[in-house]
Amino acid sequence: MNQNIFLCFLGAIGMFLFFTSCNGMPLKKGASEKSQQKHKVAETIFPNEEKTEPEAVPFKLFHKDSALTELEKKLYEIMEKYRIAGMQAAVIKEDSIVWKGALGWFDIQKEIPLQNDHMIRIASISKSFVGLSAMTLVQEGKLNLDEDINTYLDLPVTIRNPHHPEVPITPRHLMNHTSSISNGQYLEYVVASRNQNPVTITLADYFGENGEFNKPENWAETMPGEKFSYSNMGTVVLGAVIEKLSGMEFNLYVQESVLKPLGMRNSSFNSVDLDPDRTALMYRRKEENEQVSFTWTPVPVSGNFQGYVPGSNGGLSSPQGGLISTALDLSKFVIAMTNRGKSGDAQLFSRDIIELMHRKSVDITSEEESPKELYKKKGLCIHITEDIIPGYTFYGHAGSAYGIIGHMYYTLDLPENFGFVMLFNGCNITKRQDHPFYSIEEDLVRLFYDKFIAQK
């Protein structure tokens, strides 16, 4: 069987799960739409076909046969507490990875342990890589962050908010989620696009007056630049801008401009580029009658789209959340960011564009708004937060979809910068009251901080 067809078949299995929880996380009873929007909004896509839910696999805790270190004992206690399927993590200090580890399962049913070189979809952490890709075009003088995006896109329609047709939308708006482009029909648009080969659906079908996916809910009533509203569709449009300016398909440009320079050899926005035997299943945790089990979801399938015109669609590689990577590969991104674009002796990206990405671009919450909101400040495709460890400002991004959680955060401007990368392919994703991050993230960050950063 052709590999692409086989992968598409696997991807199709997950559709039922996707539509039963299309936010990639359970929304607590009574949670506001605003709170849901500001959290780790899921972005993933499956082919639009009839699906059958996979059989549940009972949770089983994996233990190493060899003697455990004190750290490993604590990690396994946390894994059992949160019923974690599998976890990759890394702790970074300055320009070094001071700890790395993979615990739990790559495949629970087959009892295959998770390894450091196994690859996991990282959900919305992907947006930071979209941002850096866009900034390389700024560095080359091809992209002006404050230019009307229609200047770059060669479309038969003009992308403007119908409530404010006189106000242009800029790349900066797309990168700090103030574009006023709502998710609206985003899911239907990307699903339909990825089901085509060759692809005939374009952004004109989303934004054009007579477009199939042009609906009122595609737009916020606020003016571009006025208010933060987390937008996966905005990232899709940014992907199209990157394609048009580079002349390359999005996944190929990111590979050449970001992933290869960083040495991220186990990462891609196109699953077809990667070994499917090393790409981890994603698990949704279920609990019934005090028994914990997991249902698995394969990584959504990308592919090679015949005759695709770069810049016309934007969503085929899922820029909003489709990067597949490892904790070790993400650590290379962290090292480059904390060193202002430098890795080893090489200045991979200009210091100016890295500093601009991390500069506060928008304040999201006011004093009256709840402390439980995840996004309070944004740079350009970078989340800025003081909610991880008291007294520290962290930069990076989080992600959540299909039951997986991604966490990539780091400090800047300290005498010794540090960061944490954590990827979970299924776990309990509860939160403590008025806390923006999941409890599992908080517990592990505190453990790693106390062990590797606080102790000198």
N, C-alpha and C positions, 0 to 999 in steps of 0.2 A: 504494500500500500504506500502511496506517496506520503512522505513525511508531513508535509503541510496539511494534507487532508486528515491524516491521523491526529495531528495536533488540534485541528479544528474540531474534530469529533470529541476529543478530551475536553476542550474548552466548553463545548456545548453542554456537557453534563452539569455544569455549575449554574445554569441560568435560573433554575427553580430557587436555589438558595439566594441568588442575587436579588430576585424580585421580592422574596419574603423579608429581606432586610436591606433595602437598597442604599441605606446610609452606612453600611459596613459596621454598625454598632447598634446595640439596643438603646432606644431613647427612653429615658425614664418617664413614667407616667406624669403628665402635667408639665413636662419640659417645654419651654417655649420654642417657637420656630426660630427665633433669633438665636437662642442658645445652641440649637441644633446646627444652625448655619455657621456659627462661629467655631464649632469644634472641628474635629478631624473629618471633614466631609468626604465620604467615599467617592471614588472617581472611576471605578473599574467597569469594564464592559465585557459582555459575552455575546456570541452570536445569538440572534433572536430565533430560537427554535424551541420545540417542546422538550422539557427536561424531566428527568427522574432523579429524585433525591438519592444520593449514595447511602448505603447502609451505614449506620452509626458504628463507630469503633470505640470500645470501652477504653477509658483512660488507664494507662499503665505508666508508672514512674520508672524511668531508666536510671540505673546506677552503674558506675564504673566498677569493674572487678577489682581493680587495684585499690590500695589504701587511699583514703581521701585526705586532702589538706583541710585545714580549718576553714579556708575560704570555700572550698568545694562543699563542705558539709553545710555551710550556711546557704549556699546557692541551691542545694538540693532541698533544703527546708523551704525556701521560698518557692521553688518549682512545685513542690507538693502542695503548699498552701494555696497557690493560685492555679493549680492543675495545668501547668504549662506543657504544651505538646513538645515544643523545641525552642531553643533560644541560642542565638549567637550574640556575643557582646565583645566590646573592646574598650579599653581605657587608654586615653591618649594624654601625654604630658609633653609640652613643648613640641618637638619634632619626632617623638618616639611613641610607639605603642608599648605601654608598660604592662599590659595584660590583655590576653585574648582567650576566648573560650567558646566552645560549642557544646551544649548539653541537651539532652532529650532526644526527640525522634525526628528524623527526616521523613520516615514513613512508619506510622505506628503499627499498621496491620502487618507489614512485612518485617517489623522490628529492625529497621535500618537506622542506626544512630545518626544524628545530625553532625556534620563535620564543618570545620572552618571554611572550606572551599565550596560548600553547598550554597546555592543561590536562592534568594528569597525575594519576592516582589516587595518593594519598599513603600508602596502607596504614595502619599502626598509629599514625602521627602523628595520625591522626583522633582518637585517644583523648584527646589534650589538649584538643580542642574539645568533646568530650563532657564532660570535666571542668569546663571553664569554663562550659558551659551549665548544668550541675548547680549550680555555685557561684553563678550569678545567682539561682537559686531559694533558695539559702541567704541571699543578700543581701536577698531580698524577704521572708524569714521563713517561707517555705513548706516548706523542707527542713531537717531536723535531721540532721546527719551521723551521729549516734549513735542514731537511732531505728530500730526494727525496720522493715525494708522492707515488711513485710506491712501496716503501718499505712497505707501510701500506695497499695498495689496492691489493687484490688478484684477479687480472684480467688477462685474457688471452692475453692482449695487454699491451704495455708500453705507458704511456701518455707522449709524448715528442713533442715539436714543430718541425714539419718536416723541417722548415727553420734552426733550430738550434738543431739537434738531440743529440748533445753532452752535452747540458746544461739541468740539471735537474730542474724540477718545484717543489717548496717547499710550505709547508703550509703558510709560510710568504708571498710568492708571491700571493697566493690565497686571503689572508686576506687584502693585500694592493693594490690589483688590478694591479699587474705587472706580472701576470702569462703568458701573451701573448695569453691566451685562449679567443677568441672572442665569441660574442653571436651567430654569424653564424646560425647554425641549432638548436640552443637551444630551441626555441619555438616549432618547430616541434617535437623535441625529447621528451620534457616534455608532450606535448599534447598527443602524441602517447602512452607514458608510462602510463599516468593517465587514458587512455581509456582501459587499459588492467586489467584484474583480473582473474587469476593470471598474474603477470608481468613477461614477458620474455625478454623485452628490457633491456639492460644493458649499462654501459658506453663503453663497447667494441663496441657497435653499433654506438657510436659517434666518438670514437677515433681510432678504428681499421681500418686497410687498406681497408678492404672490407665492412666496416660498412655501414648500410643503411643511416646514418646521417653524415657520414664523407665527408665533403665538404671543398674545399680550404678556404672558408670564415670563417671556424671555428678557424683560426689562424691568428694572426698578424704577420707581417714580422719581428718585433722587437724581440730581445732576451729576455727570461724570466729574470725579475728583472731590465730590462732596462727602461721601460716606463709605466706610468699609462694608463690603458684603462679599463673603468668601465665594469665589466664582471659578469653578472648574472650566466652564465654557470660556471664560476670559483667558485661561491658560492655553486652551485649544487655539484661540485666535492668535495669541502670542507665538505659538508653535508655527502657525501659518506665516506670520511676519518673518520669523527666523528662516523658514524655508525660502520665502521669496527673495530675501536679501542674500542668502547664501547660494541659492540655485540648487540646493540639495534637499533630499528628503530629510525630515527632522531627525530621525534616528541616526542617519549617516553623519549629519553635521555635528550632532552631539558627540558621536564617537570620535570624530576627527579633531574637534575643537576642545573637548573637555576630557573625555574618558581616556583616550590614548595618552595625552600629555601627562595625566595623573597616574598612568600605569594601572588603571582599573580594568584588568584583563578578564575579570569574571562579571562584567556588567554590560547590560544592553537594554535599550528600549524595544528591541525586537527579539522575542523569545526564540524565533527560528535561528538566530545567531548562536544560541547557547545550547549546551548539551542537555536534553530533556531528562536524562538520567541523573543529572546533578541539580535539577531545579525542584525545590521542595514543594510538596503539597501544602495547601493552606487549610487550616482547620478551624471550623466553627465549634466552639464549646457548647455543649448542651448539658442540662442538669434536670433529671427526672427521678423522683422517688429516692433522692439522696445519692443517686448514681450519676457520675460524670462520664460523658462520652463525647466523641468528636465526629463530625461529618466532614469529609474532605472536599476540597475544591481545587481543581488544577489551575495553574497560572493561565490567565487569558491569552489567547493566541494572537500574535501579530502575523506578519507574512510579507510576501513580495507582491505588491499591487501593480498590475500591468498598466503601463501607459499613464501612470499617475503624474499630474503636473504639480510640482512642489509649490506650495503657497495657496492652493485652491481649496483645500479641505482642512488640514491642520490636526485632525484628530486620529489619524490612522495608527500612530505609534503611542497613543495615550500619553501625551506630554504631562497631563494633569496628575498622573500617578502610575505610569507603566514601567518605570525602571526596575529591572531585576538586578540584584547586586548581592554583596556579602558585607558583613560588618567590617572585615579587613579592608575591602575596597573603599567603603565609606570613610574609613579612618584616614585614607590618603587625601580625601577631600577636606576633612577636618584639619589635617596638618597644613595643607596649602592655605586654608582660610586663616588660621591662627597666625601664620607667618606672612600674611598680606600678599598671597599669590605666589609665594616661594616654596619650593620643595627641594630639599638638599641645597645644592649650589645653583639650581636653575630657577630663574624668575619666570614661572610658567604664565602668569597673568599679571597685568600691570597693577601696581599697588593702588592706583587711583580707582580702578573699577571695583576692586575688592572693598575698598573703604566706602565707596558709594553704595554698594549693595547692603552694607551693614549700617549705614546711616539711617536714623529713624526717618521714615517717609510719611508715616501717618500714626496718629494717636487714635486708638479705636474706642476705648472705654472711658467714661467719665467717672467721677468719684461716686456718683449715685448708682452705677451699675455693679452687678454682682462680682465678687472676687473669683467666682467659679469659672468665669469665661476664660477660655484658653488664650485667645488672641486679644492682646491689649495694645501691642505696638507691632508695627511692621516696617522692615526695610524693603528692599526690592527682592521679592521671592525669598526673603529671610524673615523668620519669626524672631522677635526680640522679647525676652521674658525675664522677670525676676522671681518666678514662681518655682524654680527647681531647687535651689539651695539658698536659704536666706543670706543676703549680703552680696550675692553675685548676680551679674547680668549675663545671661546666656543668649547665644545666637544659634540659629539652625532651623530645623523643621521637624514636625511630627507627622505621622501617617497612620491611618487605620482603614482597613477594608477586609471583608471576608473573614473577620475574626483575627487577622494578623494585626500586629502593632509595630510601628517603626518609630525610633527615637534617635535623633542625631543632633546633639547640642554641644556647644563649646564656648569658652570665654575668649575675650580679647582684652588687650591693654593691661594685663596683669604681669608682674615680674616673671611668673611661670604660668603660662596658659595651659588649660587642660580641657578635656572633653570626653563625652561618653557616646557610644553607639550601641544600640540594643535593637535586635530584631526578634520578634516572637511569631512563630507560625501557628499560634492558637493558644489562648489562655483565658482566665477569668479577667474581664475588663471592667471591674467595678471601680468606683471612685469614692473617696472620702468626702464628707459633706463640705461644700464650698471649696473643694480642691479642683483645679483645672486639669491636672494630669492624672492618669490612671494610677491606682495604688501600687501596682506592680512596678511601674516606672519609678515612683517615689522610693520604694523600698530598695530597689537595686541601685539606684543612683546614690542613696545614702550609704549603702554597704560599700560600693566602689570608692566613694569619696573618702570615707573613714579609713579604708584600707590603703589606698594608693596616693591620695592627695593630702589629706589632713596630717597624716603621719610623715614626718620628715626625718 
